[in-house]
Amino acid sequence: MARKPAADWPLQLDNQICFAVYSTAHAFNRVYKPLLDRLGLTYPQYLVMLVLWERDDVPLKDIGERLFLDSGTLTPLLKRLEAAELIKRTRSTEDERQVLIALTPKGQALKEKARAVPEGILASSACSLGELSRIKNDIVALRDRLNAALGE
């Protein structure tokens, strides 16, 4: 096989950070799936639940901002979580345009079962907690720089 010119280096798939992040996210999803199946959640639903387990009874807008999701993407997720009796949606008494999202007792109880998920990810990664924390911090810093470049 002929050597590729050095000028082609930036266009080689294995040199793309975006592909490394994309393919890693795909691997994460494959590891998460059986863990989340035990909870009856999809990955996006799990993210919503994580937000609510941190702070309950929050405006839909706050969840969207936290997860980088618009209301058009978030609303169907919330409807499915509500149908599963994990959350309830109510209108704010102070501003009826605002929808508040709160955990039900069943949603609160699911938190205990969910404790196994991060443990499973840590075990599957074969990384130390410190190593995963450093990787996460680097990825978050990169995400923030990219968002800043877009003016977000």
N, CA and C atoms as a LAMMPS dump frame, in Angstrom:
ITEM: TIMESTEP
0
ITEM: NUMBER OF ATOMS
456
ITEM: BOX BOUNDS ff ff ff
-5.0000000000000000e+02 5.0000000000000000e+02
-5.0000000000000000e+02 5.0000000000000000e+02
-5.0000000000000000e+02 5.0000000000000000e+02
ITEM: ATOMS id mol type element x y z
1 1 1 N 0.844 -1.17 0
2 1 2 C 0 0 0
3 1 3 C 0.892 1.237 0
4 2 1 N 0.541 2.177 -0.818
5 2 2 C 1.327 3.407 -0.926
6 2 3 C 1.113 4.275 0.309
7 3 1 N 2.161 4.994 0.677
8 3 2 C 2.057 5.922 1.807
9 3 3 C 1.191 7.112 1.405
10 4 1 N 0.434 7.556 2.341
11 4 2 C -0.415 8.719 2.087
12 4 3 C 0.416 9.98 2.291
13 5 1 N 0.197 10.998 1.464
14 5 2 C 0.934 12.252 1.643
15 5 3 C 0.635 12.868 3.011
16 6 1 N 1.636 13.52 3.573
17 6 2 C 1.472 14.167 4.883
18 6 3 C 0.328 15.173 4.865
19 7 1 N 0.069 15.781 3.735
20 7 2 C -1.017 16.767 3.627
21 7 3 C -2.384 16.127 3.859
22 8 1 N -2.473 14.793 3.679
23 8 2 C -3.747 14.097 3.883
24 8 3 C -3.983 13.722 5.344
25 9 1 N -2.994 13.913 6.206
26 9 2 C -3.116 13.529 7.613
27 9 3 C -4.393 14.068 8.257
28 10 1 N -4.744 15.355 8.068
29 10 2 C -5.957 15.859 8.723
30 10 3 C -7.249 15.207 8.244
31 11 1 N -7.201 14.566 7.075
32 11 2 C -8.407 13.96 6.515
33 11 3 C -8.481 12.455 6.742
34 12 1 N -7.587 11.912 7.543
35 12 2 C -7.63 10.482 7.842
36 12 3 C -8.554 10.249 9.031
37 13 1 N -9.422 9.266 8.9
38 13 2 C -10.443 8.988 9.908
39 13 3 C -9.847 8.821 11.303
40 14 1 N -8.788 8.059 11.415
41 14 2 C -8.201 7.797 12.735
42 14 3 C -7.597 9.035 13.384
43 15 1 N -7.451 10.122 12.657
44 15 2 C -6.911 11.359 13.203
45 15 3 C -7.995 12.353 13.606
46 16 1 N -9.241 11.958 13.482
47 16 2 C -10.365 12.843 13.777
48 16 3 C -10.784 12.708 15.232
49 17 1 N -10.662 13.765 16.009
50 17 2 C -11.113 13.719 17.401
51 17 3 C -12.621 13.516 17.455
52 18 1 N -13.338 14.104 16.5
53 18 2 C -14.794 13.951 16.499
54 18 3 C -15.182 12.482 16.326
55 19 1 N -14.415 11.741 15.514
56 19 2 C -14.724 10.319 15.342
57 19 3 C -14.374 9.54 16.607
58 20 1 N -13.294 9.918 17.273
59 20 2 C -12.934 9.249 18.533
60 20 3 C -14.038 9.451 19.57
61 21 1 N -14.565 10.674 19.66
62 21 2 C -15.633 10.964 20.615
63 21 3 C -16.908 10.231 20.195
64 22 1 N -17.241 10.27 18.912
65 22 2 C -18.444 9.61 18.393
66 22 3 C -18.39 8.102 18.646
67 23 1 N -17.278 7.469 18.295
68 23 2 C -17.191 6.019 18.449
69 23 3 C -17.13 5.614 19.919
70 24 1 N -16.558 6.478 20.763
71 24 2 C -16.557 6.221 22.203
72 24 3 C -17.97 6.336 22.752
73 25 1 N -18.721 7.339 22.29
74 25 2 C -20.117 7.487 22.72
75 25 3 C -20.928 6.255 22.314
76 26 1 N -20.649 5.73 21.134
77 26 2 C -21.335 4.523 20.671
78 26 3 C -21.004 3.346 21.595
79 27 1 N -19.73 3.209 21.971
80 27 2 C -19.328 2.14 22.89
81 27 3 C -19.998 2.327 24.255
82 28 1 N -20.055 3.573 24.737
83 28 2 C -20.742 3.853 25.994
84 28 3 C -22.197 3.407 25.921
85 29 1 N -22.86 3.753 24.831
86 29 2 C -24.273 3.391 24.691
87 29 3 C -24.472 1.884 24.75
88 30 1 N -23.553 1.121 24.158
89 30 2 C -23.657 -0.345 24.195
90 30 3 C -23.455 -0.873 25.617
91 31 1 N -22.595 -0.228 26.396
92 31 2 C -22.377 -0.642 27.788
93 31 3 C -23.555 -0.209 28.665
94 32 1 N -24.063 0.997 28.425
95 32 2 C -25.184 1.51 29.218
96 32 3 C -26.467 0.713 29.002
97 33 1 N -26.708 0.252 27.776
98 33 2 C -28.002 -0.343 27.441
99 33 3 C -28.445 -1.431 28.416
100 34 1 N -27.66 -2.467 28.676
101 34 2 C -28.158 -3.491 29.607
102 34 3 C -28.334 -2.962 31.039
103 35 1 N -27.499 -2.016 31.439
104 35 2 C -27.632 -1.431 32.769
105 35 3 C -28.932 -0.646 32.888
106 36 1 N -29.257 0.103 31.833
107 36 2 C -30.476 0.918 31.853
108 36 3 C -31.732 0.101 31.588
109 37 1 N -31.578 -0.991 30.843
110 37 2 C -32.723 -1.883 30.618
111 37 3 C -33.264 -2.383 31.957
112 38 1 N -32.375 -2.621 32.913
113 38 2 C -32.797 -3.078 34.248
114 38 3 C -33.63 -2.023 34.966
115 39 1 N -33.436 -0.764 34.575
116 39 2 C -34.202 0.332 35.177
117 39 3 C -35.438 0.69 34.358
118 40 1 N -35.525 0.127 33.155
119 40 2 C -36.628 0.467 32.26
120 40 3 C -36.477 1.841 31.637
121 41 1 N -35.218 2.298 31.48
122 41 2 C -34.95 3.63 30.939
123 41 3 C -34.083 3.555 29.687
124 42 1 N -34.292 4.521 28.803
125 42 2 C -33.356 4.742 27.702
126 42 3 C -32.266 5.686 28.225
127 43 1 N -31.2 5.84 27.469
128 43 2 C -30.133 6.734 27.918
129 43 3 C -30.619 8.184 28.081
130 44 1 N -31.346 8.755 27.103
131 44 2 C -31.838 10.124 27.303
132 44 3 C -32.772 10.244 28.518
133 45 1 N -33.602 9.24 28.762
134 45 2 C -34.464 9.258 29.942
135 45 3 C -33.625 9.213 31.22
136 46 1 N -32.567 8.424 31.213
137 46 2 C -31.666 8.344 32.357
138 46 3 C -31.054 9.714 32.655
139 47 1 N -30.673 10.43 31.603
140 47 2 C -30.11 11.771 31.805
141 47 3 C -31.115 12.7 32.473
142 48 1 N -32.369 12.639 32.044
143 48 2 C -33.412 13.458 32.669
144 48 3 C -33.546 13.078 34.148
145 49 1 N -33.552 11.792 34.421
146 49 2 C -33.687 11.343 35.804
147 49 3 C -32.502 11.802 36.645
148 50 1 N -31.305 11.78 36.08
149 50 2 C -30.134 12.267 36.815
150 50 3 C -30.317 13.733 37.223
151 51 1 N -30.813 14.531 36.283
152 51 2 C -31.053 15.946 36.586
153 51 3 C -32.054 16.071 37.733
154 52 1 N -33.132 15.296 37.669
155 52 2 C -34.176 15.384 38.694
156 52 3 C -33.724 14.808 40.032
157 53 1 N -32.863 13.809 40.017
158 53 2 C -32.362 13.269 41.284
159 53 3 C -31.441 14.284 41.964
160 54 1 N -30.831 15.161 41.171
161 54 2 C -30.007 16.235 41.754
162 54 3 C -30.881 17.339 42.337
163 55 1 N -31.909 17.719 41.579
164 55 2 C -32.791 18.815 41.988
165 55 3 C -34.181 18.541 41.433
166 56 1 N -35.105 18.311 42.306
167 56 2 C -36.467 17.94 41.922
168 56 3 C -37.321 19.189 41.703
169 57 1 N -38.42 19.004 40.999
170 57 2 C -39.414 20.053 40.771
171 57 3 C -38.793 21.266 40.084
172 58 1 N -38.295 21.035 38.873
173 58 2 C -37.592 22.076 38.122
174 58 3 C -38.342 22.405 36.832
175 59 1 N -38.166 23.618 36.339
176 59 2 C -38.785 23.965 35.058
177 59 3 C -38.197 23.133 33.91
178 60 1 N -39.061 22.797 32.974
179 60 2 C -38.637 22.055 31.783
180 60 3 C -37.44 22.753 31.127
181 61 1 N -37.491 24.069 31.081
182 61 2 C -36.411 24.848 30.463
183 61 3 C -35.066 24.558 31.127
184 62 1 N -35.04 24.424 32.442
185 62 2 C -33.794 24.143 33.161
186 62 3 C -33.226 22.777 32.781
187 63 1 N -34.113 21.796 32.629
188 63 2 C -33.657 20.461 32.226
189 63 3 C -33.063 20.531 30.826
190 64 1 N -33.753 21.226 29.924
191 64 2 C -33.255 21.376 28.556
192 64 3 C -31.892 22.031 28.51
193 65 1 N -31.708 23.086 29.289
194 65 2 C -30.406 23.763 29.32
195 65 3 C -29.325 22.853 29.875
196 66 1 N -29.646 22.131 30.897
197 66 2 C -28.674 21.226 31.523
198 66 3 C -28.224 20.126 30.566
199 67 1 N -29.17 19.619 29.755
200 67 2 C -28.89 18.489 28.858
201 67 3 C -28.597 18.919 27.421
202 68 1 N -28.605 20.226 27.161
203 68 2 C -28.388 20.739 25.81
204 68 3 C -29.446 20.198 24.84
205 69 1 N -30.7 20.156 25.311
206 69 2 C -31.808 19.667 24.497
207 69 3 C -32.888 20.743 24.41
208 70 1 N -33.527 20.846 23.239
209 70 2 C -34.632 21.794 23.108
210 70 3 C -35.924 21.124 23.582
211 71 1 N -36.943 21.929 23.786
212 71 2 C -38.197 21.389 24.334
213 71 3 C -38.853 20.4 23.374
214 72 1 N -38.65 20.573 22.072
215 72 2 C -39.208 19.631 21.102
216 72 3 C -38.629 18.231 21.234
217 73 1 N -37.386 18.14 21.657
218 73 2 C -36.741 16.843 21.888
219 73 3 C -37.088 16.325 23.272
220 74 1 N -37.152 17.221 24.224
221 74 2 C -37.359 16.849 25.618
222 74 3 C -38.798 16.424 25.911
223 75 1 N -39.769 17.08 25.31
224 75 2 C -41.174 16.804 25.622
225 75 3 C -41.561 15.342 25.411
226 76 1 N -41.221 14.695 24.285
227 76 2 C -41.585 13.278 24.144
228 76 3 C -40.921 12.383 25.205
229 77 1 N -39.685 12.717 25.579
230 77 2 C -39.005 11.958 26.645
231 77 3 C -39.788 12.07 27.944
232 78 1 N -40.198 13.288 28.26
233 78 2 C -40.919 13.528 29.503
234 78 3 C -42.284 12.849 29.497
235 79 1 N -42.938 12.84 28.348
236 79 2 C -44.233 12.167 28.253
237 79 3 C -44.084 10.676 28.535
238 80 1 N -43.011 10.058 28.029
239 80 2 C -42.789 8.631 28.283
240 80 3 C -42.458 8.378 29.758
241 81 1 N -41.666 9.274 30.354
242 81 2 C -41.361 9.136 31.781
243 81 3 C -42.616 9.318 32.631
244 82 1 N -43.5 10.217 32.196
245 82 2 C -44.751 10.425 32.912
246 82 3 C -45.654 9.203 32.765
247 83 1 N -45.708 8.619 31.575
248 83 2 C -46.517 7.419 31.351
249 83 3 C -46.011 6.247 32.196
250 84 1 N -44.711 6.234 32.458
251 84 2 C -44.111 5.199 33.31
252 84 3 C -44.265 5.532 34.795
253 85 1 N -44.922 6.658 35.083
254 85 2 C -45.19 7.118 36.443
255 85 3 C -43.92 7.435 37.241
256 86 1 N -42.89 7.911 36.52
257 86 2 C -41.631 8.283 37.168
258 86 3 C -41.571 9.781 37.458
259 87 1 N -42.298 10.56 36.658
260 87 2 C -42.334 12.019 36.846
261 87 3 C -43.768 12.507 36.706
262 88 1 N -43.967 13.747 37.116
263 88 2 C -45.243 14.416 36.835
264 88 3 C -44.919 15.805 36.305
265 89 1 N -45.743 16.243 35.358
266 89 2 C -45.602 17.582 34.774
267 89 3 C -46.766 18.427 35.257
268 90 1 N -46.453 19.617 35.737
269 90 2 C -47.507 20.537 36.171
270 90 3 C -47.164 21.936 35.69
271 91 1 N -48.179 22.761 35.585
272 91 2 C -47.985 24.168 35.244
273 91 3 C -47.628 24.934 36.499
274 92 1 N -46.721 25.861 36.374
275 92 2 C -46.348 26.722 37.499
276 92 3 C -47.539 27.59 37.879
277 93 1 N -47.751 27.751 39.173
278 93 2 C -48.831 28.632 39.627
279 93 3 C -48.435 30.095 39.457
280 94 1 N -47.128 30.362 39.403
281 94 2 C -46.65 31.736 39.235
282 94 3 C -46.63 32.174 37.777
283 95 1 N -46.365 31.224 36.871
284 95 2 C -46.311 31.521 35.435
285 95 3 C -46.806 30.288 34.699
286 96 1 N -48.055 30.311 34.263
287 96 2 C -48.648 29.112 33.675
288 96 3 C -48.006 28.69 32.357
289 97 1 N -47.168 29.546 31.775
290 97 2 C -46.436 29.147 30.574
291 97 3 C -45.308 28.172 30.916
292 98 1 N -44.918 28.17 32.17
293 98 2 C -43.799 27.347 32.614
294 98 3 C -44.293 25.978 33.1
295 99 1 N -43.661 24.914 32.574
296 99 2 C -43.986 23.55 32.983
297 99 3 C -42.931 23.101 33.984
298 100 1 N -43.395 22.606 35.136
299 100 2 C -42.493 22.099 36.172
300 100 3 C -42.472 20.576 36.111
301 101 1 N -41.288 20.022 36.297
302 101 2 C -41.103 18.575 36.248
303 101 3 C -40.682 18.11 37.635
304 102 1 N -41.4 17.132 38.166
305 102 2 C -41.103 16.622 39.503
306 102 3 C -41.123 15.094 39.486
307 103 1 N -40.342 14.527 40.361
308 103 2 C -40.316 13.079 40.524
309 103 3 C -41.555 12.608 41.275
310 104 1 N -42.034 11.449 40.917
311 104 2 C -43.071 10.776 41.694
312 104 3 C -42.351 9.915 42.735
313 105 1 N -43.066 9.343 43.677
314 105 2 C -42.408 8.419 44.611
315 105 3 C -41.704 7.264 43.877
316 106 1 N -42.315 6.783 42.814
317 106 2 C -41.693 5.708 42.02
318 106 3 C -40.391 6.198 41.376
319 107 1 N -40.384 7.437 40.899
320 107 2 C -39.174 8.018 40.313
321 107 3 C -38.083 8.207 41.349
322 108 1 N -38.476 8.631 42.549
323 108 2 C -37.512 8.773 43.652
324 108 3 C -36.916 7.417 44.002
325 109 1 N -37.765 6.394 44.09
326 109 2 C -37.315 5.055 44.477
327 109 3 C -36.342 4.462 43.457
328 110 1 N -36.501 4.831 42.2
329 110 2 C -35.625 4.302 41.153
330 110 3 C -34.173 4.733 41.355
331 111 1 N -33.97 5.816 42.064
332 111 2 C -32.618 6.328 42.31
333 111 3 C -31.729 5.271 42.96
334 112 1 N -32.271 4.523 43.89
335 112 2 C -31.473 3.496 44.571
336 112 3 C -31.019 2.411 43.605
337 113 1 N -31.908 1.968 42.728
338 113 2 C -31.529 0.967 41.726
339 113 3 C -30.491 1.525 40.762
340 114 1 N -30.577 2.825 40.492
341 114 2 C -29.682 3.462 39.514
342 114 3 C -28.248 3.56 40.015
343 115 1 N -28.027 3.392 41.292
344 115 2 C -26.66 3.467 41.828
345 115 3 C -25.739 2.437 41.19
346 116 1 N -26.294 1.366 40.664
347 116 2 C -25.483 0.327 40.023
348 116 3 C -24.947 0.766 38.659
349 117 1 N -25.558 1.778 38.052
350 117 2 C -25.153 2.178 36.698
351 117 3 C -23.737 2.752 36.669
352 118 1 N -23.417 3.782 37.459
353 118 2 C -22.039 4.288 37.42
354 118 3 C -21.008 3.219 37.808
355 119 1 N -21.379 2.351 38.738
356 119 2 C -20.471 1.265 39.121
357 119 3 C -20.2 0.348 37.933
358 120 1 N -21.243 0.055 37.168
359 120 2 C -21.095 -0.794 35.983
360 120 3 C -20.235 -0.137 34.91
361 121 1 N -20.396 1.17 34.731
362 121 2 C -19.591 1.899 33.746
363 121 3 C -18.133 1.914 34.184
364 122 1 N -17.893 2.172 35.452
365 122 2 C -16.531 2.188 35.981
366 122 3 C -15.871 0.827 35.779
367 123 1 N -16.574 -0.241 36.091
368 123 2 C -16.02 -1.586 35.921
369 123 3 C -15.744 -1.892 34.448
370 124 1 N -16.677 -1.526 33.577
371 124 2 C -16.51 -1.808 32.144
372 124 3 C -15.357 -1.022 31.532
373 125 1 N -15.101 0.167 32.053
374 125 2 C -14.058 1.024 31.467
375 125 3 C -12.652 0.553 31.794
376 126 1 N -12.516 -0.23 32.854
377 126 2 C -11.201 -0.66 33.333
378 126 3 C -10.306 0.541 33.652
379 127 1 N -10.932 1.641 34.039
380 127 2 C -10.218 2.855 34.442
381 127 3 C -10.423 3.066 35.937
382 128 1 N -9.522 3.842 36.513
383 128 2 C -9.738 4.258 37.897
384 128 3 C -10.74 5.409 37.885
385 129 1 N -11.32 5.673 39.046
386 129 2 C -12.249 6.796 39.163
387 129 3 C -11.544 8.111 38.815
388 130 1 N -10.309 8.262 39.26
389 130 2 C -9.537 9.47 38.95
390 130 3 C -9.283 9.623 37.464
391 131 1 N -8.95 8.521 36.809
392 131 2 C -8.694 8.562 35.362
393 131 3 C -9.955 8.967 34.599
394 132 1 N -11.091 8.364 34.943
395 132 2 C -12.347 8.731 34.277
396 132 3 C -12.708 10.184 34.554
397 133 1 N -12.453 10.641 35.751
398 133 2 C -12.749 12.026 36.105
399 133 3 C -11.903 12.99 35.271
400 134 1 N -10.638 12.688 35.081
401 134 2 C -9.767 13.541 34.251
402 134 3 C -10.227 13.558 32.797
403 135 1 N -10.582 12.395 32.264
404 135 2 C -11.067 12.307 30.885
405 135 3 C -12.335 13.142 30.734
406 136 1 N -13.272 12.979 31.678
407 136 2 C -14.525 13.748 31.639
408 136 3 C -14.252 15.24 31.681
409 137 1 N -13.352 15.666 32.56
410 137 2 C -13.039 17.09 32.668
411 137 3 C -12.442 17.627 31.378
412 138 1 N -11.586 16.85 30.725
413 138 2 C -11.002 17.269 29.448
414 138 3 C -12.079 17.391 28.364
415 139 1 N -13.001 16.436 28.337
416 139 2 C -14.068 16.465 27.33
417 139 3 C -14.997 17.652 27.573
418 140 1 N -15.33 17.912 28.83
419 140 2 C -16.194 19.054 29.162
420 140 3 C -15.506 20.368 28.779
421 141 1 N -14.217 20.471 29.044
422 141 2 C -13.484 21.692 28.68
423 141 3 C -13.497 21.882 27.164
424 142 1 N -13.316 20.809 26.416
425 142 2 C -13.362 20.891 24.959
426 142 3 C -14.762 21.294 24.492
427 143 1 N -15.793 20.682 25.063
428 143 2 C -17.182 21.037 24.704
429 143 3 C -17.436 22.517 24.956
430 144 1 N -16.978 23.007 26.102
431 144 2 C -17.199 24.411 26.441
432 144 3 C -16.465 25.338 25.477
433 145 1 N -15.262 24.969 25.067
434 145 2 C -14.514 25.787 24.091
435 145 3 C -15.22 25.79 22.74
436 146 1 N -15.719 24.645 22.327
437 146 2 C -16.434 24.582 21.052
438 146 3 C -17.708 25.423 21.108
439 147 1 N -18.456 25.316 22.216
440 147 2 C -19.656 26.141 22.367
441 147 3 C -19.318 27.623 22.375
442 148 1 N -18.21 27.988 23.032
443 148 2 C -17.792 29.392 23.063
444 148 3 C -17.43 29.882 21.657
445 149 1 N -16.821 29.021 20.857
446 149 2 C -16.48 29.395 19.481
447 149 3 C -17.733 29.647 18.646
448 150 1 N -18.827 29.007 19.037
449 150 2 C -20.109 29.191 18.343
450 150 3 C -20.925 30.327 18.943
451 151 1 N -20.383 30.952 19.989
452 151 2 C -21.09 32.043 20.636
453 151 3 C -22.182 31.591 21.575
454 152 1 N -22.112 30.359 22.04
455 152 2 C -23.146 29.831 22.945
456 152 3 C -22.702 29.889 24.385
